[in-house]
């Protein structure tokens, strides 16, 4: 009996003054039968470190550990996908907070909205890949978990918005009722360590224009705009998402790892290097607001498809209905075919547009 894939999900975000910001939610998809081997490899990659967190390792200078974890993803994951909300406040009212004391709550509200939009897009995509178990890192602290248990609740308050988004998709029929969203402690879950590495590598590319870590998995990963699901590119090596179900046994050739910088310091964090982020924002805004000529091509394409279906239906009806005969039992002459309308001729001259072109 075929098994369904499992997904491990983690997040990353950029939200600071003077930047459009971005919210990223990354998923690593692994066949259920391959999960034990992948987790064993992730544990070996983490080495003697207490748990795994890419940002902490980077600032401590343990870049080789991150690279090894990304290599584990490239070897064991069937596919990785990042749902990106850029800019971070897209779709929210970007009004200044009424007072300085409300500024923090205002920023947290923007980030929470971006999280739910990104999560919904990710769950839709995972559903298309027939994923059944989705493991998402809990944002609740051990104290919050204990308080939830003491209060007779199965889930801390911090994680309830995720469940609301999940149930909303269930009610809409957008995802299968067989899909489960499971919050777990990411500190001790090797599957989430792989997702953490993917999210960090994408975040590092947009934060500091350093895509070399993302390039280690670029051939087996893709980025989707959270609102529309359109494909985005972190750089020219971005891979397209697989058609229908991804095929972990027929992957595109793995990206050749680019050499990492030889110097890792806080200086690179301070420089204004946001070319990739600005490019990503431009792609996302274009995806959310298609150009008029693109909409025109799409509408004309739909009209052409309808005209072709009507013509096919007409031919089918003529074949089914008995042919009329004249009084002298001689078949009536076939009516001359009607010329196509001017609109149909104009449409036929162009090629059918591709959606999302």
N, C-alpha and C positions, 0 to 999 in steps of 0.2 A: 504494500500500500504506500503510495507516494506521501511524503511528509511536506508540511508547509514551512516556509521560511520563518525565521525569527528575526526581530529587529531590536537593536539597542540604540537608544536616543539620548543625546546630550545637547546642551545649548552653549552659545557664546554671544556676547553683544558688545557693541561699541557705542557709548553714549557720553559725549563730552562737549563742552562749549566750543563753538566754531566748527563742528563737524555735523554732517547730516545724520550720522549714526547708522547703525545696522543691527538687526537681530537675526541670528542664525540658529537654526535647529537642525542638527545632523543626525542621520540614521545610518547604521551599518547593518546590512541585510545578510544573514547567514543561514544556509540550509540547516534545518533542525538537527539532522544527523551529524553535521560538521561542527556544531556549537561546542561540544567538549574539547575537540582538538584546537579550535580557535581560542577558547578561553585558556587552555594550557599554554599555548604559544604567547598569549598576551601576558600571562603571569610570568613566564620566562623573560619576556621583554622588559617588564617592570623591574626585574632583578630584585635587589635587596631593599628597594625603596618601600616605605610604609604607605601602601596604597599607590595611587597614581593620579597626578594632576599635571597636565602639560604646562600650564602657566607657571606653576611652582618650579617644575623641573627646568624650564627655560631660564628663569631668573637665577636659579642656582648653578647654571652652566651645564646641566645634564642634557644637552641637545641630542647626543647620540641615543639616549633612551627613547626620546620622542621619535626619532627617525626609525628606530627598530620597531616601535609600536605601529608606525605607519606602514612599514614593510609587512607586518603581520596582517594589517587590514588588506593590503594589496594582494596578499597570498590567500587569505581565507575567506574574505567577503565576496559574495556574489555581486554586490553592487553597493555603493554608498550614495546618499542623496542629501543635499543641504537645502532646506527651505529658508529663503532669505526675505526678510522684510526690510527694504531699503527705499527711502530713508526710514529710520526707525519710527518716526511719527506719521508715516503714510496712513491716510484714512482717519486720522484723529484731528481734533481741533487744536491747532498749534497756537493757542492764546497764552499770553504770559500769565503766570499764576497771580492771583489777586494780592498776595503779600509774600515776602521772603520765606515766612514759615511754611507756606504751602508749596514752595518750589520742589521740595523733595517728593511730596505726594504727587505732584504734577508729573515729574519724571518717572516715578514708579508706575503711574497710571499708563503712560505712553508705552513703557516697557512691557507691562502686563498685556495690553492690547496687542502689541506686536507678537508676544509669545503665543497668544491664543490663535491669531491668524496663521502664524507659522505652523503651529501644531495641527490645525485643521487641514492645511494643505498637505502636510507630511502624512497624516493618517489617510487621506484620500489616495495619495500615491502608494502607500504601503498596502492599502486594500487592493489596488490594481495589480499588485505583485503577489496577492493571495497570502499575505502575512497574517498570521493568527495571533501570535504573542508579541506585544510591543512593550519592552522594558524601558521605562523612563525614570531618570534619576529624580528622586524626591527632593523637594526644596526644603522640607521640614527638618528641623534639628532633632536629635534624640530626645530632648526634653519635650518638644511638641508631639512627638510620637507617643511618648509616655502619657502625656496629658490627654491625648485622644483616646488611648486605651482606658485610662482611668474614667473618662467620661462616657465610655461605651460606644465610641465612634470607631469605625474601621479605618478612617483616613483623617489626617490632620487638616485643619482649616486651610493651610497654605497650599495644599494640592487639590482643593476642591474645584478651582476654576478649570483645571485640566480635565477633570471628570465631566464638568458641565459641557465643555467643548466636545468631548467624546460622545456624550449622550445626545447632544444636538445633532451630530452627524448620523447617529443611529436612527433618531426620529425622522430625519430627512431621507433615510434609505441610502445615504451616500457611502456608508461602509457596512460590511457584513456584521451581523449580530454574533458571529463566531470570533470576531476580533476582540482581544482582551487588552486593556491598557493597565499595566502593572507598575506601580511606583516602588522603587527599591532604593536601597542605600548605595550610592555610587562609589563610596570609598572602598568597598570590598567586592565589587562586581567587575571581573575582567572584561566582560562584554561591554560595559559602559566605559571602560578605559579606552577601548578602541574608538567608540563614538566621540569621546573627549578629544582624542588626537585628531580626528577628522574635523571637528568643530574648531579646534584651536588652529589647525593649519589653514582653514578658510579664513578665520578671523585674523590670523597673522598676515595674510595676503592683503586684506583690505585695510588693516590697521597701519601697516608699515611698508606697503608695496614690496613684500617679500614672499613671492609665490613659490619659492623653491621647495617648501615642504608640501604644499598642495600638489605640486607637480609629481610627487612620489606616488600619488593615487589618482592623478588626473584622468588616466585612461579607464578607470573603473569607478568614476564618480561623476555626478552632475549637480548643477545648482538650479533650483526652480524659484521663480518669483512667487512669493507667498500668496498674493491676492489672485493672480490669474493662472498660475501654474506654468507660465511661459518659461522656456529655458534661458538661462543667463550664462555668461562666460566670465570667469575670473581672469582668464587670459586666453591667448590664442590656442591653447592646448586643451581647452575644456571639451569634455566628451559629451555626446548627445545621449539622452536617456534611451534605454533599450525599448524596442517596439513591443508592446504588450508585456508579457511576463519576461523578466530578465533571465538570461540563460547563464548560470554560473559556470557551465561547462564549455561555453563558447564565448569567452571574453575577448575584447579587443586587446591588442598587445600592450603589456604593461609599460607605463611611462618610464623612460630612463631618468634616474634621479639626477637632479641638478646639484652641483656642489654647493654646500651650505657656506654662509659667510664664516670666515676664520675668526672674526672678532665678534663677540656678543656683549653688548654693553647697553646701559640705559640711554645712551646718546641717541640711538636710533629711534627710541620711543618718543623723543622730543621733537624730531624733525617733522615738518609738514609734508609728509609723503602720502598723499591720498589719491593718486592717479587711478588706481584700481577701483577704489571706492566710488569716486566720481563717475567713472565709466559704468560701474554697476548700477548706480542710481539712474543714469541716463537710460540704460537698457530697461530698467524696471519701469520708469515713467513712460517710456515708449510702449511697453507691453500693456500698461494700464490705460493708455490713451492712443489707440491705433490711429494712424494718419487717415485723413478722408479718402485718399486714393486707394488705400488698403481696404477700407470698408466698402468702397465702390466695387473693387475687384471681387470681394467676397460675395456681395449681393448679386452681381452679374453671374458669378459662378453658381450660386444657388438657383438662379432663374434658368440657367442652361441645364442644370441637372433636372429641374422640374419639366422643362420642355422635352428633354430626352425621354423621361419616364412616361410622359403623356403620349409621345409618339409610339413607344413600345407597347403601351396599353392599347392604343388604337389598333395597332397591327395584330395584337393578340385577339381582340374582339372580332376583327374582320375574319380571322381564321376560324373562330368558334362558330359564329353565326352562319346559317345556311345562305348560300348565294342565291339572290333573287333571279327568277326567270321570266321571260316575256310570254305573252299569251300564246304564241306559236311554238312554245317550248324551246325557243332558242335563248341561250344565255344573253343577258343584257350586256351591253358594252361596259367595260370597266370605266369608271369615272376617272377623268384626268386628275393626277395628283395635284393637290393645292400647293401653290408655292409657299415656301417658308416666309414667315413675317420678316420685316426688315430688322426688327430687334433680334430675332433668332440668328439671322445671318451675321449681324454685327458681333454677337457673342461668340459664334462658332469660329470666327477668325482668330480669336485669341486663345491661348491655352488656359485650361482650368486653373484658377489660383489655388495655392496651398494655404490652408488656414495657418496663421501664425507666421506668414512670410515676412 
